[in-house]
Amino acid sequence: MALNIVVCIKQVPDPEHFSKVSLDPVTKTISREGIPAIINPLDKNALEEGLRIKEKFSAKVAVITMGPPQARRALEEALAMGADEAFLLCDKAFAAADTLGTACALAPGIQKIGHFDLVLCGNETVDSGTGQVGPQIAQFLNIPYLTKVKEIAFDEERTLIVKRGLEQGYMRVRVKLPALLAVNKEINKPRLTTAFGIIAAAEKEIKAFDCRELGVDPNDVGISGSPTRVVETFQRVSQRRREVIYGSPEEAVKKTTERLKEFGALVQ
Ligand SMILES: Cc1cc2nc3c(=O)[nH]c(=O)nc-3n(C[C@H](O)[C@H](O)[C@H](O)COP(=O)(O)OP(=O)(O)OC[C@H]3O[C@@H](n4cnc5c(N)ncnc54)[C@H](O)[C@@H]3O)c2cc1C
């Protein structure tokens, strides 16, 4: 069985540096300036799953992202993890997209790669976190989709049995390929890149497509193709005081108790 797998990856600000993320009060957009970018964590799980399928069966794994030129870095990392091909959808026309504008570029991007059997996404991102992009891509590609996927097994050659997480349990669903699956972190533990992987990635090409090359109407993508607008943003500023107490556990408990008494949070 030879499968063509496409994994959607998004470059996001590193959550370790989220305290530096600010909201522009005028444009209402997130300012990510000076914040290191990483591959969205669940997208690494999606890629890992694609690579595991490739290791079991004969498969080709392509990664695709829509983003600014610096999103190339995310694709390089994905190639170093073991992806075979990488595609960057990059054009000023794609800027400031909402989820529909994003899916409107990614779906033709996936079709442009060629024949696909399985599209893998993260269930949601750590920055916008709507969880809408995967289902919207599936809708445009006219294929079935499943979200919150925590296990994928092959039933017959082109049929998968997928375990989906529920709030209080799980369900198993049979789905025929082609399909789109949006994965959760329980599905696997993504591999680390190796020196060999980084060297191998240097040999692999990243293909870039702009709006015209995708054959997409600029009015359907980016801000023009986005029916939603952010009308207000609010940045919560914590009013709580923070204090770190150092020392052995016994000393720390003693000091903490004293401080809590000083603030009247503890009596006696
Ligand atoms: C009303 C609105 C206005 C916005 N305006 C702006 C703006 O002005 N500027 C701005 O930078 N952002 C803006 N955003 C955020 C932007 O829409 C999202 O970054 C983008 O649409 C992806 O949405 P998400 O992060 O919620 O993805 P989710 O739906 O949570 O992502 C699920 C999965 O889809 C895939 N995926 C998502 N995005 C991509 C991508 N770009 N490439 C490849 N795969 C992807 C990944 O596998 C991801 O794990 C706006 C969002 C909204 C709702």
The ligand as an SDF file (V2000), in Angstrom:
LIG
                    3D

 53 58  0  0  0  0  0  0  0  0999 V2000
  -11.4350   36.8940   13.3450 C   0  0  0  0  0  0  0  0  0  0  0  0
   -9.9950   36.4950   13.2240 C   0  0  0  0  0  0  0  0  0  0  0  0
   -9.0820   37.4280   12.7180 C   0  0  0  0  0  0  0  0  0  0  0  0
   -7.7310   37.0960   12.6380 C   0  0  0  0  0  0  0  0  0  0  0  0
   -6.8580   38.0140   12.1860 N   0  0  0  0  0  0  0  0  0  0  0  0
   -5.5440   37.7020   12.1480 C   0  0  0  0  0  0  0  0  0  0  0  0
   -4.5810   38.6580   11.7330 C   0  0  0  0  0  0  0  0  0  0  0  0
   -4.9160   39.7840   11.4150 O   0  0  0  0  0  0  0  0  0  0  0  0
   -3.2680   38.2860   11.7160 N   0  0  0  0  0  0  0  0  0  0  0  0
   -2.8670   37.0380   12.0800 C   0  0  0  0  0  0  0  0  0  0  0  0
   -1.6650   36.7500   12.0670 O   0  0  0  0  0  0  0  0  0  0  0  0
   -3.7630   36.1070   12.4770 N   0  0  0  0  0  0  0  0  0  0  0  0
   -5.0760   36.4170   12.5280 C   0  0  0  0  0  0  0  0  0  0  0  0
   -5.9720   35.5060   12.9550 N   0  0  0  0  0  0  0  0  0  0  0  0
   -5.4800   34.1950   13.2950 C   0  0  0  0  0  0  0  0  0  0  0  0
   -5.5560   33.3300   12.0690 C   0  0  0  0  0  0  0  0  0  0  0  0
   -6.8330   33.2440   11.5700 O   0  0  0  0  0  0  0  0  0  0  0  0
   -5.1350   31.9810   12.4800 C   0  0  0  0  0  0  0  0  0  0  0  0
   -3.7920   32.0390   12.8310 O   0  0  0  0  0  0  0  0  0  0  0  0
   -5.3060   30.9490   11.3910 C   0  0  0  0  0  0  0  0  0  0  0  0
   -6.5070   31.0760   10.7160 O   0  0  0  0  0  0  0  0  0  0  0  0
   -5.2660   29.5790   11.9830 C   0  0  0  0  0  0  0  0  0  0  0  0
   -6.2670   29.4810   12.9420 O   0  0  0  0  0  0  0  0  0  0  0  0
   -5.9810   28.7330   14.2770 P   0  0  0  0  0  0  0  0  0  0  0  0
   -4.6290   29.1170   14.7570 O   0  0  0  0  0  0  0  0  0  0  0  0
   -7.1470   28.9250   15.1780 O   0  0  0  0  0  0  0  0  0  0  0  0
   -5.8960   27.2330   13.7630 O   0  0  0  0  0  0  0  0  0  0  0  0
   -6.6300   25.9310   14.2780 P   0  0  0  0  0  0  0  0  0  0  0  0
   -7.9140   25.7730   13.5490 O   0  0  0  0  0  0  0  0  0  0  0  0
   -6.6620   25.8840   15.7630 O   0  0  0  0  0  0  0  0  0  0  0  0
   -5.5630   24.9260   13.7010 O   0  0  0  0  0  0  0  0  0  0  0  0
   -5.8170   23.5380   13.5500 C   0  0  0  0  0  0  0  0  0  0  0  0
   -4.7420   22.9650   12.6700 C   0  0  0  0  0  0  0  0  0  0  0  0
   -4.8490   23.4790   11.3430 O   0  0  0  0  0  0  0  0  0  0  0  0
   -3.5570   23.5600   10.7620 C   0  0  0  0  0  0  0  0  0  0  0  0
   -3.2420   24.9630   10.4610 N   0  0  0  0  0  0  0  0  0  0  0  0
   -3.7700   26.0800   10.9880 C   0  0  0  0  0  0  0  0  0  0  0  0
   -3.2130   27.1800   10.4290 N   0  0  0  0  0  0  0  0  0  0  0  0
   -2.3150   26.7270    9.5350 C   0  0  0  0  0  0  0  0  0  0  0  0
   -1.3960   27.3480    8.6440 C   0  0  0  0  0  0  0  0  0  0  0  0
   -1.3020   28.6830    8.5600 N   0  0  0  0  0  0  0  0  0  0  0  0
   -0.6210   26.5730    7.8630 N   0  0  0  0  0  0  0  0  0  0  0  0
   -0.7000   25.2180    7.9330 C   0  0  0  0  0  0  0  0  0  0  0  0
   -1.5320   24.5690    8.7640 N   0  0  0  0  0  0  0  0  0  0  0  0
   -2.3280   25.3080    9.5460 C   0  0  0  0  0  0  0  0  0  0  0  0
   -2.5720   23.0180   11.8000 C   0  0  0  0  0  0  0  0  0  0  0  0
   -2.4160   21.6320   11.5910 O   0  0  0  0  0  0  0  0  0  0  0  0
   -3.3180   23.2910   13.0870 C   0  0  0  0  0  0  0  0  0  0  0  0
   -2.8960   22.4690   14.1620 O   0  0  0  0  0  0  0  0  0  0  0  0
   -7.3040   35.8120   13.0500 C   0  0  0  0  0  0  0  0  0  0  0  0
   -8.2350   34.8900   13.5380 C   0  0  0  0  0  0  0  0  0  0  0  0
   -9.5580   35.2180   13.6270 C   0  0  0  0  0  0  0  0  0  0  0  0
  -10.5490   34.1990   14.1770 C   0  0  0  0  0  0  0  0  0  0  0  0
  1  2  1  0
  2  3  1  0
  2 52  2  0
  3  4  2  0
  4  5  1  0
  4 50  1  0
  5  6  2  0
  6  7  1  0
  6 13  1  0
  7  8  2  0
  7  9  1  0
  9 10  1  0
 10 11  2  0
 10 12  1  0
 12 13  2  0
 13 14  1  0
 14 15  1  0
 14 50  1  0
 15 16  1  0
 16 17  1  0
 16 18  1  0
 18 19  1  0
 18 20  1  0
 20 21  1  0
 20 22  1  0
 22 23  1  0
 23 24  1  0
 24 25  2  0
 24 26  1  0
 24 27  1  0
 27 28  1  0
 28 29  2  0
 28 30  1  0
 28 31  1  0
 31 32  1  0
 32 33  1  0
 33 34  1  0
 33 48  1  0
 34 35  1  0
 35 36  1  0
 35 46  1  0
 36 37  1  0
 36 45  1  0
 37 38  2  0
 38 39  1  0
 39 40  1  0
 39 45  2  0
 40 41  1  0
 40 42  2  0
 42 43  1  0
 43 44  2  0
 44 45  1  0
 46 47  1  0
 46 48  1  0
 48 49  1  0
 50 51  2  0
 51 52  1  0
 52 53  1  0
M  END
$$$$
